[in-house]
Amino acid sequence: MNLCDLKCSPCQGGVPPMTVAEAQALLPQVPGWELVDEATALQRTFKFPDFARALAFANRVGEVAEAEGHHPVLTVGWGFCQVRFRTGKIKGLHQNDFVMAARVGALAE
């Protein structure tokens, strides 16, 4: 299964978040990302040579997130953009978070 080829499915809540084992099994498919907050979130910091490029990347991430209806927390500063995914309705990780992580990673390549 190529995560970039999948679409995000609406998450209405009422489904359990991924277990740590499930999240760890998908982690190799999103190189550079890490599980944080006791494996309830997925995070990666992208490095850039200046603020303008970090901001431009954040805007591209925003466009992808809007198209899929699945939004990260973005932290942008001089030379970096940190992207963090967590599905709020289930207070943890969902396959959508990994789909979006794969797409965001592809933006950086």
Residue pairs with C-beta under 8 A, 6 or more apart in sequence:
2 102
3 26
3 29
3 30
3 98
3 99
3 101
3 102
3 103
4 99
4 102
4 103
4 106
6 95
6 99
7 68
7 99
8 68
8 69
8 70
8 96
8 99
8 100
9 95
9 96
10 69
11 87
11 89
11 90
11 94
11 96
12 89
13 89
13 90
15 90
15 94
16 90
16 92
17 40
17 87
17 90
17 91
17 92
17 93
17 94
18 26
18 39
18 92
18 93
18 94
18 95
20 35
20 38
20 39
23 35
23 39
23 42
23 93
24 35
24 39
26 95
26 98
27 33
27 34
27 35
29 98
29 102
30 42
30 44
30 98
30 101
30 102
30 105
31 105
32 44
32 105
33 42
33 43
33 44
33 101
33 105
34 42
34 43
34 44
35 41
35 42
35 93
36 42
36 43
36 84
37 86
39 92
39 93
40 86
40 91
40 92
40 93
41 84
41 85
41 86
41 92
41 93
41 97
42 84
42 85
42 86
42 93
42 97
42 98
42 101
43 82
43 83
43 84
43 85
44 82
44 83
44 101
44 104
44 105
45 80
45 81
45 82
45 83
46 54
46 57
46 80
46 81
46 82
46 83
46 108
47 79
47 80
48 54
48 57
48 79
48 80
48 81
49 79
50 78
50 79
51 76
51 77
51 78
51 79
54 76
54 77
54 78
54 79
54 80
54 81
55 76
55 81
57 81
57 107
57 108
58 74
58 76
58 81
60 107
61 72
61 74
61 81
61 83
61 104
61 107
62 74
64 100
64 103
64 104
64 107
65 71
65 72
65 100
68 96
68 99
68 100
68 103
70 85
70 87
70 96
70 97
70 99
70 100
72 83
72 84
72 85
72 100
72 104
73 83
73 84
73 86
74 81
74 82
74 83
74 84
75 81
75 82
75 84
76 82
83 101
83 104
85 93
85 96
85 97
85 100
85 101
86 92
86 93
86 97
87 93
87 94
87 96
87 97
